Amino acid sequence: MAFLFTRLDCKDQHHMRPKIKLIPEDGDGHGVQLEAVLNYKVTDLFNIGVGARYWAVANNGTAHFEEAMGGRGSPQADDWKAKRYGVFVQASIKFN
């Protein structure tokens, strides 16, 4: 298990609106990563395993439209969350 501290620092671009400049976005957040693996010892030198992983991150930030719209815009809350999960297989070999 790992606890994450996240930092958002990006620029949003709208290709269909060429008059809008890049929109800076920033913020801080948190998250967690969980992982579990089940290994099987095939021989003294070779192992195989299967596992699962889960990530969840969230960020509370701001989109700075005031910079992109020439001073005509105002900052806007830009909160996001992402969750990812999956399974994996692995193998390891030891060299003497």
matplotlib code that plots the C-alpha trace (Angstrom):
import matplotlib.pyplot as plt

x = [0.0, 1.3, -0.2, 0.3, 0.7, -0.2, 0.6, -1.2, 0.8, -0.5, -1.8, -5.2, -5.5, -8.7, -7.9, -11.3, -11.1, -7.9, -8.5, -8.2, -4.6, -3.2, -5.1, -2.8, -4.1, -2.6, -3.5, -2.6, -4.2, -3.8, -4.3, -3.6, -2.1, -2.8, -1.1, -1.3, 0.7, 0.5, 3.8, 4.5, 7.9, 8.3, 12.0, 14.6, 15.6, 12.3, 9.0, 5.8, 3.0, -0.2, -1.4, -3.8, -3.2, -5.6, -4.8, -7.1, -6.0, -7.8, -6.8, -8.4, -7.1, -7.8, -8.0, -6.7, -8.9, -7.9, -4.5, -5.9, -8.6, -6.5, -7.8, -11.5, -11.9, -11.8, -10.3, -12.5, -12.4, -10.8, -11.3, -10.7, -10.5, -9.1, -9.3, -7.4, -7.2, -5.9, -4.3, -0.8, 1.4, 5.1, 8.0, 11.4, 14.6, 17.6, 21.2, 23.9]
y = [0.0, 3.5, 6.9, 9.4, 13.2, 14.5, 17.8, 19.1, 21.4, 21.5, 23.6, 22.8, 23.5, 23.7, 23.0, 24.0, 27.4, 29.0, 32.4, 30.8, 30.5, 27.7, 27.5, 26.9, 24.5, 23.7, 22.0, 19.5, 16.3, 12.8, 9.2, 5.5, 2.6, -1.0, -4.1, -7.8, -10.6, -14.4, -16.1, -19.8, -21.3, -23.5, -24.4, -23.0, -20.5, -19.8, -18.2, -17.1, -15.0, -13.2, -10.0, -7.1, -3.4, -0.5, 3.2, 6.1, 9.7, 13.0, 16.6, 19.9, 22.6, 25.7, 26.5, 30.0, 31.4, 34.9, 34.2, 32.6, 35.1, 38.3, 39.2, 38.8, 35.4, 34.3, 31.3, 28.2, 25.2, 22.2, 19.1, 15.7, 12.0, 9.0, 5.3, 2.5, -1.2, -4.3, -7.7, -8.7, -11.8, -11.9, -14.3, -14.1, -16.1, -16.2, -16.4, -18.0]
z = [0.0, -0.8, -0.1, -2.8, -2.8, -6.3, -8.0, -11.2, -13.4, -17.0, -19.9, -21.6, -25.3, -27.3, -30.9, -32.2, -30.6, -31.9, -30.2, -26.8, -25.6, -23.5, -20.2, -17.2, -14.6, -11.2, -7.9, -5.2, -4.2, -2.8, -3.7, -2.9, -4.6, -3.6, -4.9, -4.2, -5.7, -5.5, -6.4, -7.1, -6.8, -9.9, -9.1, -6.7, -9.5, -11.2, -9.9, -11.6, -10.2, -10.8, -9.1, -9.1, -8.8, -7.9, -8.1, -7.1, -7.2, -6.8, -7.2, -6.2, -8.5, -10.5, -14.2, -14.8, -17.5, -16.6, -18.1, -21.3, -22.1, -21.9, -18.4, -19.3, -17.6, -14.0, -12.2, -12.1, -9.8, -11.6, -9.5, -11.0, -9.9, -11.6, -10.7, -12.5, -11.8, -13.5, -13.3, -14.3, -14.5, -13.7, -13.8, -12.2, -12.5, -10.2, -11.5, -9.4]

ax = plt.figure().add_subplot(projection="3d")
ax.plot(x, y, z, "-o")
ax.set_aspect("equal")
plt.show()
